[in-house]
Amino acid sequence: MKEIEVELLKLIEKNANLKVEKIAKLMGKSIDEVSELLRDLEEKKAILGYSTLIDWAKVLDTEEVTAMVDVKVTPARGVGFDKVAERIYRFPEVKAVYLMSGAYDLSVSVKGKTMTEIGKFISEKLSALDSVLSTTTHFVLKRYKHDGIILHDDDDDDKRIVVSP
């Protein structure tokens, strides 16, 4: 990958809402050059999509519930964990799946309207898969930072106590 492509990707990774004109100015390139670079990166699937991080607690009366589920599985013969992971990530409740090192094999991020809804998904769909040996569920109580963005930094005042000799 070219250095200019990496520079562009780093810019839009931090702010996908940057206009092409602003990117061109920051990179010292023409609008046409930046547009072509973006198109090429999209075609190469280096850019898979553009998303916005939303603090739903500030928009809706109720938040979705998020759970991180540790899953131990039996890998499929010949394809390892990939087929199992694919089967899991196809459920609409599943937002992310990661292959992990350590005590469990997969980490699965699940969203639902209530803890009961997530529990039902885990017991009726996820745990019911032949390759799933066990699950451990951790419910997210509060998000402080996501994808490098601090979510609840309402007050910029320094709250540290001044200590003097």
CORCORMO-V227096 format. One record per pair of residues at least 4 apart in sequence whose C-alpha atoms are under 6 Angstrom apart, sorted by sequence separation. I is the first residue (numbers start at 1). J is the second residue. D is the distance in Angstrom with one decimal. If there is no record, write none. Layout:
# CORCORMO-V227096
i: (I:I)
j: (J:J)
d: (D:D)
This chain:
# CORCORMO-V227096
i: (9:12:24:42:56:76:120:121:122:123:124:145:24:41:42:75:89:100:122:127:145:24:41:57:75:99:100:112:144:145:24:99:144:98:98:21:24:97:97:96:96:95:94:95:94:93:93:72:71:72:71:71:70:70:69:69:68:68:67:67:66:66:65:65:64:65:64:65:74:73:73:73:72:72:71:71:70:70:69:69:68:68:67:67:67:66)
j: (13:16:28:46:60:80:124:125:126:127:128:149:29:46:47:80:94:105:127:132:150:30:47:63:81:105:106:118:150:151:31:106:151:106:107:31:34:107:108:108:109:109:109:110:110:110:111:104:104:105:105:106:106:107:107:108:108:109:109:110:110:111:111:112:112:113:113:114:131:131:132:133:133:134:134:135:135:136:136:137:137:138:138:139:140:140)
d: (5.8:4.6:5.8:6.0:5.8:5.0:5.7:5.3:4.7:5.3:5.9:5.3:4.8:5.2:4.8:4.7:5.7:5.2:5.7:5.8:4.3:5.5:5.7:5.7:4.8:5.9:5.5:5.6:6.0:5.4:5.4:4.7:5.4:5.5:5.1:5.8:6.0:5.7:4.6:5.8:5.0:5.4:5.9:5.6:4.5:5.5:5.6:4.9:5.8:5.1:5.9:5.1:6.0:4.8:5.7:5.0:5.6:4.7:5.8:5.2:5.7:4.6:5.6:5.3:5.6:5.7:4.9:5.7:5.0:5.3:4.4:5.1:5.4:5.2:5.9:4.6:5.5:5.0:5.6:4.4:5.9:5.1:5.4:4.2:5.6:5.5)
